Amino acid sequence: MTDETSPVTVGDIAHGRSGDKGNRVNIGVVADTPAAYDRLIEQLTADRVAAYFEGLVDGAVERYELPNVHAVNFVCEDALDGGGQASLRYDTQGKTYAAALMEYKLPGREGDND
């Protein structure tokens, strides 16, 4: 269990799954608790996800909020080098993006001494 002000990874407070939609990657992140969802909304922004995947995602990143299920969904454009059969990348279907995002470190919240 982590306290709300401690730096944590996304995977410490949520679960994720990803996959391809053509040349797009869709990353779903489901928070473990309502408090974790609030933290994701505050700290896991589309801009931060885009910066984290710089060099892999060449297009825009859009975040969709799903408050009723404490989840967010990211759609990353131009993320698969053409997608599916056109791509020469190892992960042509974007299945590893969620696992990578689970390692993203969220900063401590206000009040943290770090």
N, C-alpha and C positions, 0 to 999 in steps of 0.2 A: 504494500500500500504506500502510495506517495502522498505527500502533503501538497496542497494547492500551490505553494510558492516555490517548490523545488524544481530545478531543471529536470526534465524527463524526456524520454523519446516518445514519439507518437505511439509506438508499440506498447509502451508502459500503460497507456490509458485508453487504447482503442485497438480495433482489429481492422484489417483491410483486405480488399480483393480488387484485382484489376484485370483488364482484358482489352482487346482491340475492337475498334469500330472503324474499319477501313484504315486510314492513316492516322487515326486518333487513338489515344489511350484514355480509357475511362477508369478512374481510381475511386472506389468507394471506401470511405473510412467511417466506421461505426464506433462511437464512444462507449466505454464501459459503464459510465454513470452520467447523470445529468450535469454534474459539476465538470466532468471531463469534456462533455459536449461544449459547455460554455468556454472552456479553455481552448478547445479546437477552434471555435468561432473567433475567439480573440486573437489567437496566435498562429493558426495554420491558414494563412491567407493565400490567395491565388498567386500573388507576387512572390511570396516565399517559396511556394512549390515550384514556380517557374525558375527561380534562381537556383534551387536545389537540383533541378534537372537540366540546368544549362549545359548545352552541348549534346543533349539527347532530344530535348523538345525544342523544335525550331519555331513553333507558332505560339499562339496565345494559350493561356491557361485560364479557364473559367471555373468558378466554384459555385456549386448549387447547394443550398442549405435545406436539410430535411429535419426540421425540429421535432416533428412528431415521433421520429424513430431515432433521434439523437445521432444523426449522421450527416456527413457532407460528401458530395460527389464532385470530383475534379474531372474536367474534360480537357485533355491536352492535345492541341492541334499539331499536325506535322511532327508526330512523335515516333514514327516507325519506319522512317526512311522509305516511304512509299507504301508500306503496309503489306501484310500477308505474304503472298508469293513474290512480290516485287522487291522485298527487302533482303539484304544480305546480312543483316544483324542476326546475332544468336537468338534473341528473343523477338521473333517476328510478330507475336501476338500480344505483346505487352504484359505478359503474366508476372514478370518480376518487378514491375513498377511499384505495386503495393508493398511488397517485401522491402524494397529500398526505402519507401516513404516511412515505413515503421521505424527505421533507424534515424530519422530526422530528429534532431534535438530541439525541443521547445525550450525557450528561455524561461528562467524563473519569473514568477509574477512579482508585481510590486510588493515590497516588504522583504524580498529575498536578500540575504546578506552577501551573495556572490557578486 
